[in-house]
Amino acid sequence: MAEESDVAAWAVESVPDSDELYRRVHKNHFKPDRTIRPGAFRDSNLSTDWAKYSSADDARNRARTPDDNAVVKMAVNEVRRIPDQTVEHSPLPCNRAHTEVVGKKSEEVRVLLRRISTLVIPLGDM
């Protein structure tokens, strides 16, 4: 089987509602009480990893400094229930799992994304 880095382009696939996404959350997006700030979900094209092709550990290990990141998971069907948000598989040559949550991230949308997120890999000591 070819290594991911050997593949020039991955096919874009439809992401089923029943699947999950992983999102890294940098330590700077945590409050002192270790709750996540809504700003962790501010990007119009919010980068995530599709669980079909990635584990939570894989997602965390793609960070420049993995130990500075936690990982949350979000159910695709819950993301799609948030107004004006879509889920689009957008694989990269080095990351077949790369998927974006596309749409303007108002304060309300960021709070909703935070609410549907479940912490799967917590931060170490801050």
BALOBA-1460 file (C-alpha; in Angstrom, 3 decimals):
// residues 126
<rec num="1" residu="m" x="0.000" y="0.000" z="0.000"/>
<rec num="2" residu="a" x="1.303" y="3.475" z="-0.850"/>
<rec num="3" residu="e" x="2.260" y="5.851" z="1.924"/>
<rec num="4" residu="e" x="0.085" y="8.976" z="2.105"/>
<rec num="5" residu="s" x="3.066" y="11.160" z="1.166"/>
<rec num="6" residu="d" x="3.502" y="9.147" z="-2.065"/>
<rec num="7" residu="v" x="0.015" y="9.951" z="-3.340"/>
<rec num="8" residu="a" x="-0.315" y="13.110" z="-5.424"/>
<rec num="9" residu="a" x="-4.011" y="13.668" z="-4.819"/>
<rec num="10" residu="w" x="-6.760" y="11.929" z="-2.881"/>
<rec num="11" residu="a" x="-10.290" y="11.787" z="-4.224"/>
<rec num="12" residu="v" x="-12.771" y="14.112" z="-2.538"/>
<rec num="13" residu="e" x="-15.471" y="12.049" z="-0.864"/>
<rec num="14" residu="s" x="-18.876" y="12.745" z="0.633"/>
<rec num="15" residu="v" x="-18.708" y="12.719" z="4.434"/>
<rec num="16" residu="p" x="-21.668" y="10.800" z="5.929"/>
<rec num="17" residu="d" x="-23.744" y="12.319" z="8.729"/>
<rec num="18" residu="s" x="-22.944" y="9.289" z="10.891"/>
<rec num="19" residu="d" x="-19.192" y="10.014" z="10.957"/>
<rec num="20" residu="e" x="-17.062" y="12.151" z="13.282"/>
<rec num="21" residu="l" x="-14.446" y="14.857" z="12.908"/>
<rec num="22" residu="y" x="-11.414" y="15.560" z="15.078"/>
<rec num="23" residu="r" x="-10.247" y="19.103" z="15.789"/>
<rec num="24" residu="r" x="-7.015" y="20.074" z="17.509"/>
<rec num="25" residu="v" x="-7.370" y="22.780" z="20.136"/>
<rec num="26" residu="h" x="-4.201" y="24.647" z="21.075"/>
<rec num="27" residu="k" x="-3.559" y="25.376" z="24.748"/>
<rec num="28" residu="n" x="-4.016" y="29.114" z="24.065"/>
<rec num="29" residu="h" x="-7.714" y="28.427" z="23.397"/>
<rec num="30" residu="f" x="-8.349" y="27.164" z="26.916"/>
<rec num="31" residu="k" x="-9.519" y="29.229" z="29.862"/>
<rec num="32" residu="p" x="-7.756" y="28.799" z="33.230"/>
<rec num="33" residu="d" x="-10.546" y="26.416" z="34.292"/>
<rec num="34" residu="r" x="-9.652" y="24.271" z="31.230"/>
<rec num="35" residu="t" x="-12.840" y="24.989" z="29.307"/>
<rec num="36" residu="i" x="-12.452" y="25.749" z="25.619"/>
<rec num="37" residu="r" x="-12.880" y="29.311" z="24.402"/>
<rec num="38" residu="p" x="-15.262" y="29.750" z="21.436"/>
<rec num="39" residu="g" x="-12.353" y="31.332" z="19.540"/>
<rec num="40" residu="a" x="-11.006" y="27.823" z="18.943"/>
<rec num="41" residu="f" x="-13.700" y="27.542" z="16.244"/>
<rec num="42" residu="r" x="-13.314" y="30.909" z="14.481"/>
<rec num="43" residu="d" x="-11.945" y="29.963" z="11.042"/>
<rec num="44" residu="s" x="-14.358" y="30.200" z="8.095"/>
<rec num="45" residu="n" x="-12.749" y="27.031" z="6.742"/>
<rec num="46" residu="l" x="-12.274" y="25.214" z="10.039"/>
<rec num="47" residu="s" x="-9.671" y="22.500" z="9.626"/>
<rec num="48" residu="t" x="-10.540" y="19.066" z="11.016"/>
<rec num="49" residu="d" x="-9.646" y="15.426" z="10.377"/>
<rec num="50" residu="w" x="-12.273" y="12.920" z="9.282"/>
<rec num="51" residu="a" x="-12.301" y="9.936" z="11.645"/>
<rec num="52" residu="k" x="-12.594" y="7.579" z="8.659"/>
<rec num="53" residu="y" x="-8.937" y="8.268" z="7.861"/>
<rec num="54" residu="s" x="-7.520" y="9.532" z="11.161"/>
<rec num="55" residu="s" x="-7.437" y="8.739" z="14.836"/>
<rec num="56" residu="a" x="-7.505" y="11.440" z="17.486"/>
<rec num="57" residu="d" x="-3.828" y="10.701" z="18.152"/>
<rec num="58" residu="d" x="-3.010" y="11.125" z="14.454"/>
<rec num="59" residu="a" x="-4.780" y="14.499" z="14.423"/>
<rec num="60" residu="r" x="-2.869" y="15.663" z="17.495"/>
<rec num="61" residu="n" x="0.451" y="14.447" z="16.153"/>
<rec num="62" residu="r" x="0.053" y="16.562" z="12.998"/>
<rec num="63" residu="a" x="0.487" y="19.710" z="15.124"/>
<rec num="64" residu="r" x="3.861" y="21.470" z="15.217"/>
<rec num="65" residu="t" x="3.973" y="20.808" z="18.952"/>
<rec num="66" residu="p" x="1.548" y="17.969" z="19.746"/>
<rec num="67" residu="d" x="1.905" y="18.388" z="23.530"/>
<rec num="68" residu="d" x="0.472" y="21.924" z="23.225"/>
<rec num="69" residu="n" x="-2.795" y="20.573" z="21.785"/>
<rec num="70" residu="a" x="-5.897" y="18.787" z="22.970"/>
<rec num="71" residu="v" x="-8.297" y="17.056" z="20.559"/>
<rec num="72" residu="v" x="-12.079" y="17.231" z="20.429"/>
<rec num="73" residu="k" x="-14.506" y="15.241" z="18.320"/>
<rec num="74" residu="m" x="-17.682" y="16.485" z="16.660"/>
<rec num="75" residu="a" x="-20.446" y="14.446" z="15.062"/>
<rec num="76" residu="v" x="-20.909" y="15.431" z="11.413"/>
<rec num="77" residu="n" x="-24.712" y="15.421" z="11.711"/>
<rec num="78" residu="e" x="-24.510" y="17.888" z="14.623"/>
<rec num="79" residu="v" x="-22.156" y="20.190" z="12.705"/>
<rec num="80" residu="r" x="-24.571" y="20.218" z="9.764"/>
<rec num="81" residu="r" x="-27.456" y="21.217" z="12.065"/>
<rec num="82" residu="i" x="-25.667" y="24.487" z="12.841"/>
<rec num="83" residu="p" x="-26.948" y="27.231" z="10.506"/>
<rec num="84" residu="d" x="-24.854" y="27.901" z="7.390"/>
<rec num="85" residu="q" x="-22.195" y="25.260" z="8.177"/>
<rec num="86" residu="t" x="-21.192" y="22.565" z="5.721"/>
<rec num="87" residu="v" x="-18.711" y="19.703" z="5.991"/>
<rec num="88" residu="e" x="-16.399" y="19.288" z="3.005"/>
<rec num="89" residu="h" x="-13.730" y="16.650" z="2.593"/>
<rec num="90" residu="s" x="-10.632" y="18.517" z="1.374"/>
<rec num="91" residu="p" x="-7.764" y="16.031" z="1.439"/>
<rec num="92" residu="l" x="-4.188" y="17.241" z="1.324"/>
<rec num="93" residu="p" x="-1.337" y="15.265" z="-0.257"/>
<rec num="94" residu="c" x="0.020" y="14.546" z="3.226"/>
<rec num="95" residu="n" x="-3.364" y="14.197" z="4.983"/>
<rec num="96" residu="r" x="-6.183" y="12.213" z="3.397"/>
<rec num="97" residu="a" x="-8.375" y="12.905" z="6.452"/>
<rec num="98" residu="h" x="-8.344" y="16.711" z="6.083"/>
<rec num="99" residu="t" x="-11.910" y="17.995" z="6.109"/>
<rec num="100" residu="e" x="-13.235" y="21.520" z="6.572"/>
<rec num="101" residu="v" x="-16.247" y="22.929" z="8.362"/>
<rec num="102" residu="v" x="-17.107" y="25.731" z="5.960"/>
<rec num="103" residu="g" x="-19.187" y="28.799" z="6.768"/>
<rec num="104" residu="k" x="-18.995" y="32.110" z="8.567"/>
<rec num="105" residu="k" x="-18.243" y="31.591" z="12.245"/>
<rec num="106" residu="s" x="-20.312" y="34.135" z="14.145"/>
<rec num="107" residu="e" x="-20.041" y="34.160" z="17.935"/>
<rec num="108" residu="e" x="-23.231" y="32.067" z="18.074"/>
<rec num="109" residu="v" x="-21.825" y="29.475" z="15.641"/>
<rec num="110" residu="r" x="-18.553" y="29.257" z="17.596"/>
<rec num="111" residu="v" x="-20.464" y="28.653" z="20.830"/>
<rec num="112" residu="l" x="-22.570" y="25.954" z="19.153"/>
<rec num="113" residu="l" x="-19.462" y="24.228" z="17.777"/>
<rec num="114" residu="r" x="-17.935" y="24.285" z="21.240"/>
<rec num="115" residu="r" x="-21.121" y="22.781" z="22.713"/>
<rec num="116" residu="i" x="-21.144" y="19.832" z="20.309"/>
<rec num="117" residu="s" x="-17.437" y="19.141" z="20.859"/>
<rec num="118" residu="t" x="-16.355" y="16.327" z="23.165"/>
<rec num="119" residu="l" x="-12.830" y="16.304" z="24.527"/>
<rec num="120" residu="v" x="-11.077" y="13.061" z="23.558"/>
<rec num="121" residu="i" x="-7.446" y="13.967" z="24.286"/>
<rec num="122" residu="p" x="-7.040" y="16.485" z="27.104"/>
<rec num="123" residu="l" x="-4.167" y="18.894" z="27.501"/>
<rec num="124" residu="g" x="-1.267" y="17.888" z="29.653"/>
<rec num="125" residu="d" x="-0.084" y="20.306" z="32.317"/>
<rec num="126" residu="m" x="-0.600" y="23.925" z="31.328"/>
